[in-house]
Amino acid sequence: MRKVFDLEDLDCANCAAKMEAAISKLPGVNKVTVNFMAQKMILDAEDSVFDDVLKSACAEIKKVEPDCTVIIK
């Protein structure tokens, strides 16, 4: 499953790269892209564990940038 999420208060490209690197190591992640300029995250993960992967990805984002929020619609 592939979904696009808006990111709020992502402050720098370096942080986006750190987030992308950390999330890509999570089990169940096929591919992730964190785009600083677009303020978006594209997450591609296994359907059966997508919700758990998303929660873990949000936790990794908070570790790198505590003020950054993933907008889940």
C-alpha positions, 0 to 999 in steps of 0.5 A: 500500500502506498499513501501520501501524507502532509508534514507540518513544521518540517524545518530542514532538508537534513532532518527530512533525510534523517527521517527517511533513513530511519523510516526505511529501516523499519520492518514492513517498509518497502520504500519511503520518501520524505520531501522537505520542499513539498512537506510530504512523506510518501510511504509504501509498506506491506498492506497487512502491517501498514497501520503499525508501520505508520505509527512507527514512522510517526515515532521516528519523525518525532525523534528527529524533529519533535515539532513535526506532525504527520497529517493523517486524513 
